[in-house]
Amino acid sequence: MKGPDRTPAPGHVSAHVAVPAAVPAAVAVPAAVAVPAAVAVPAAVPGSARYPSSTVPELQLRNDDYRRPLATALERLGVGPGWRCADVGAGSGDVSIALAAIVGREGRVYAVDSDPAARDEVAAAAAAAGEAQVIAVTQVAEELVLPETVELAFCRFLLLHVLDPAAVLARMAGLLAPGGHLVAQEPITTAGRVGGTALSMPGARHPDVGALLPGLVGGAGLVLLDAWAEAPAGAGPGPVASYLEDLTGVDPGDDAVVLPPLVTVIARRPS
Ligand SMILES: C[S@@+](CC[C@H](N)C(=O)[O-])C[C@H]1O[C@@H](n2cnc3c(N)ncnc32)[C@H](O)[C@@H]1O
């Protein structure tokens, strides 16, 4: 199994829809969000072990149902040999290692996570993959400091967990060399559906932070270049159903599944 944080933390599964803390009170909450969810999502992001998805060769992220928007963002930026990158909230480092394969021996990837166990996991995975230029660092994103600037600061499924997503984005922006880019990918959890019923993630602080993400990058001093949302969907056995079952322990059977849309933003630090 390739994805990080596969073991749901205790207390993450609940039948109640969490009201996202990041949504201002003035924003009208769609009716679907108020419907009690049949399926609650723990704060974890597995891929699918049973139904491996086709490989995106340049990313080597098999089993990652959300790899497509990541591939799109990296291709759009032309990430390539020699780039210095930071993968913040790297988890077990799947993306870090995929990035390391792209940036090659002349580049490097800082895999930052607050969990010391993640550092060891990333280091072991990087060694197994032969990617010596992955530097695993234990740090909380709110206090992020690296020894050099980077051309790419990246996070995925991180901001929904942190206390203050805007503060973390500002820290990430501070890592960037002039002209450097930020790619952030965060979910709108309650826009996910199983058989038409909304998903929830009570274990996350800001499960719908993706809905706010395009508006947050400006506050970090960055210029928004592009933003979009993308959600894997399916019905019946396959990678999407398997992903959901890994995540929640619930087999959706033949119900239609729309996984939480992932909002991707691409932003640049002005030169
Ligand atoms: C759901 S995982 C995402 C892993 C990876 N980014 C991915 O998309 O596959 C979230 C990760 O963020 C880390 N994390 C949570 N809060 C953090 C913080 N304040 N600073 C740094 N890392 C944090 C967790 O330890 C976990 O490894």
Ligand as a Chemical Component Dictionary entry (heavy atoms), coordinates in Angstrom:
data_LIG
# 
_chem_comp.id                   LIG 
_chem_comp.type                 NON-POLYMER 
_chem_comp.pdbx_formal_charge   0 
_chem_comp.three_letter_code    LIG 
# 
loop_
_chem_comp_atom.comp_id 
_chem_comp_atom.atom_id 
_chem_comp_atom.alt_atom_id 
_chem_comp_atom.type_symbol 
_chem_comp_atom.charge 
_chem_comp_atom.model_Cartn_x 
_chem_comp_atom.model_Cartn_y 
_chem_comp_atom.model_Cartn_z 
_chem_comp_atom.pdbx_ordinal 
LIG C1  C1  C 0  -2.929 12.914 5.277  1  
LIG S1  S1  S 1  -1.191 12.978 5.414  2  
LIG C2  C2  C 0  -0.725 13.550 3.792  3  
LIG C3  C3  C 0  0.549  12.951 3.313  4  
LIG C4  C4  C 0  1.005  13.375 1.929  5  
LIG N1  N1  N 0  1.098  14.816 1.826  6  
LIG C5  C5  C 0  0.122  12.854 0.824  7  
LIG O1  O1  O 0  -0.624 13.594 0.210  8  
LIG O2  O2  O -1 0.198  11.642 0.521  9  
LIG C6  C6  C 0  -0.961 14.426 6.393  10 
LIG C7  C7  C 0  0.439  14.525 6.952  11 
LIG O3  O3  O 0  0.590  15.841 7.511  12 
LIG C8  C8  C 0  1.331  15.732 8.706  13 
LIG N2  N2  N 0  1.014  16.916 9.519  14 
LIG C9  C9  C 0  -0.132 17.182 10.173 15 
LIG N3  N3  N 0  -0.049 18.359 10.795 16 
LIG C10 C10 C 0  1.191  18.853 10.517 17 
LIG C11 C11 C 0  1.875  20.047 10.861 18 
LIG N4  N4  N 0  1.300  20.981 11.624 19 
LIG N5  N5  N 0  3.131  20.231 10.408 20 
LIG C12 C12 C 0  3.722  19.285 9.623  21 
LIG N6  N6  N 0  3.125  18.134 9.266  22 
LIG C13 C13 C 0  1.869  17.921 9.714  23 
LIG C14 C14 C 0  0.896  14.415 9.317  24 
LIG O4  O4  O 0  1.859  13.920 10.229 25 
LIG C15 C15 C 0  0.742  13.546 8.067  26 
LIG O5  O5  O 0  1.927  12.840 7.796  27 
# 
loop_
_chem_comp_bond.comp_id 
_chem_comp_bond.atom_id_1 
_chem_comp_bond.atom_id_2 
_chem_comp_bond.value_order 
_chem_comp_bond.pdbx_ordinal 
LIG C1  S1  SING 1  
LIG S1  C2  SING 2  
LIG S1  C6  SING 3  
LIG C2  C3  SING 4  
LIG C3  C4  SING 5  
LIG C4  N1  SING 6  
LIG C4  C5  SING 7  
LIG C5  O1  DOUB 8  
LIG C5  O2  SING 9  
LIG C6  C7  SING 10 
LIG C7  O3  SING 11 
LIG C7  C15 SING 12 
LIG O3  C8  SING 13 
LIG C8  N2  SING 14 
LIG C8  C14 SING 15 
LIG N2  C9  SING 16 
LIG N2  C13 SING 17 
LIG C9  N3  DOUB 18 
LIG N3  C10 SING 19 
LIG C10 C11 SING 20 
LIG C10 C13 DOUB 21 
LIG C11 N4  SING 22 
LIG C11 N5  DOUB 23 
LIG N5  C12 SING 24 
LIG C12 N6  DOUB 25 
LIG N6  C13 SING 26 
LIG C14 O4  SING 27 
LIG C14 C15 SING 28 
LIG C15 O5  SING 29 
# 
